[in-house]
Amino acid sequence: MNYFLKKWGSIFNLRISSKILSCRKRDGRLVFAQVICAFVLLFSFQASAFAVQKIEFWTMSLKPKFIPYFHDLVRDYEATHPGVQIVWVDFPWDILQLKLITAIAAGKPPALVNLSVPWAEEMARDGLLEPLDAYLTTPGQAIPYTDAALADLRFNGKVYGFPHYSNVNVIAYNRQLLAAAGITQAPQNMDELLALAVKVAAKTGKPGYAPALGKIDGFMMQQGLDLIVNGKAVFNSPAHVALVKKLAATYKANGFLKDKLFAEDNFPAVVDAYLGGRLAVMVSAPTAIKRIQTDAPDIYAQTGIFPMPAGPTGINDGGWMFHFAIPQGVKSQDMPAVAEFARYLTGDRSQLAFARLAGVMPTTKQALANPYFKQLPVNAGAAELASAVAANSMNSARSLYVAGIDDYDELRRFLVKAVEAGVTGKADIQTSLNEAVAIWNKKLAKVHRP
């Protein structure tokens, strides 16, 4: 019996008390109670030695492309954290939110979940996410994420996520069309970009620019124009009217690509026009530049890159950052281990690897400063130039949206219709915006009713 206990004690690296192992005899009989105690201690130590903390994290529509990436990431983390088991679950984007809310309601949330910024704002407002300010870094270390990324996730003064990846718009331009129009300098603001569009149209007969006017709300916010103030819609102000008048003048001068101009997603039409040499300027994230390289090598060869000018607020549009949040219901004693894995998942090394694979931009300062973005190769093409330009703009890249309104998409459609009527000359701009504001304020009055 002594041998048996010593053998299993060595396997589990345990020290069995010599008093227990002595198994003294009393009246010629084995003290059976001591043996029982030995087994109890042994198997309690065994259970402790094999106790594993399970950390389940959910992502959004990242299979199958990123299966090798996440399998390697999980394997490497578990190798250095033997007491932790990482479980990766991926859901399609259109069911993840419902799955998450159901899991939280059942008291069985994942430890981490991949969310967009608008979803995080809504869920934080409803008390479904944990604030994470205390977990963003370890004591004595600087927070690795960009200021803009943290600002995206700061709601009511608290941060609700570990930033993961994002993007920011750049300007891809057709060198031949801009040269024909005599344009050599990057536009410094929206007025100059609109002037460029008009000049290209006048000189070449082709549109210069294709803004996403189906997302006019973000367009206005980037220009420093609020849509709602103190619970009321205000986008019929003189400043808003003036902006729409500039858009209308550009439209009338044929400076805009008119294909799907007011569609919720006009990007496919924009890409097709640029690939066909029918558009001078394409505003997009760097990812789209690689499509030009693949689908239209001749256009790619004459594509240059400008930075997209920030608005008066200093904000660059095109962020739409994704991050990892900790849902309500994760046990407080599990939070340190979950946060440690989250920092690894969104750390410099992991973000750089993911960004290179996915064609997106990281949200940590060190990853953005990596030579992959900063040191351009000899004879760098438009794709490499776009990544470098985007990296320089990432600290001002924000996700622009209107927060705190249920069924917001319906309201936005009224705004888009009003702007479309004004830009195309079908209705007076002031009147059209007034009517949309009235519709918004009826909805907002219900939202803010005590």
C-alpha positions, 0 to 999 in steps of 0.5 A: 500500500505504501508503494502504491501511494508513493507511486501515484504521489510521484505521478501527480507531483504530490507529497504524501505525509510520512505519517499517513504512509507509515500505516501503523498497525494497532493490535495487529491490524492496519489502521484502515482510516489512515489509508482512507485519508491518504486516498482522499488527500491524493485524489483531492490533489489530483483533481486540483492538479487537473482543474482547468479554466475554460475560456470560450470566445465567440467571433463573427463570420470568420470561418472558414478563412481564419480557421488556421489563424485561430487554431494556431493562436489557441494552441500557442496560448494553451501551451504557455497557460496549462491551466486554461482551455480555450474554446473558439466558436464562430457564428454568422454575423446575422445570428450572433447577437441573438445567440449572445442575448439568449446565452446571457439570459440563460446565465451561460454567456461566453467569456468574450464575444466579437462585436461591432461598435454600434452593437456594443453601445446598445448592449452596454446601454442595456447593462449586458456588457462589463466595463473593462477599464481595469483590465485593458493592461497590466499594472505598470504598462501603458495601454497599447490601443490607439486613442481613437479605438478606445474612444469608439468603445467609451460609453458614459465614461467607461470602456466596454471592449478590447479593440481588435481590428478596424479600417480607415478610408483612403483616396485611390485616384486615377493618375491619368484623369487627375492629370488631364484635369490639372490636379496634382495636390491631395484635397485637404478638406471636403470642399476641395474634394468636391471642387476636384470632382467638378474640375475632373467632370469639366475637363474629362467628362467623367465623374470625379467622386462617388460619396456614400450618400446613402449613409449621409448621417455619417457624412454629416457627423464627419463634417462636424454636424450633429444630427441630434442635440438634447433629444431633438433632430437638428439636421435642418440647421443653416449649416446642414442646409449649406452642406447639402447645397454644396452636394447639390451643386456638385451633382448638377455639375456632374461631379458625382458618379450617379450610379446608386448614389443614394443606395444604402451600399453604393460601393459595388457600383463605385468599384465597378466604375473605378475598375472601368476607368469611368471614375477619377477617385474612389474612397475606400479602405485599403482592402479594396485596392488589392481588388483593383490589382487583381481585377484591373491591372492596367487601372492599378498601374496608374492608381495613386493614393491620397489620404482622405481628409479628416473633417473639422472634428479631426475624425476620419471616417471608415473605422467600423471597428470590431472588438472583444467584449466581456458579457454580463454574467462572466464570474468575477473570479474568472475576469483576470484570466479572461482579460489576460487572454483578451489582451493576448488575442488583441495584442500587438503580435496577434493583431499584426498577424490578423491584419496581414491575413485579413487586409485590415488595420490593427488598433494597437500603436505598436502594430501600426508602427510595424515596418509592414506598414511603415517601410515601403518596398522599392517600387511600392504599388498602390496597395502598399501605399494605401496601407501606409497612408491608412496606418498614419490615419488610424489614430483618428479613425472613428465609427460614426453612427447615431447611438441610443435609438431603436429602429434607427435604420428606418429614420435614416431612410427618411433623412436619405430621401430628404437629402436625395430630393434636395441634391437632385433638385426634386425638392427645396433643400430646407423644406425637405430637411424640415419634413424629415426633422419633423418625422424624426422628432415624433419618433424621438419624443416617444423614445424620450417620453418619461 
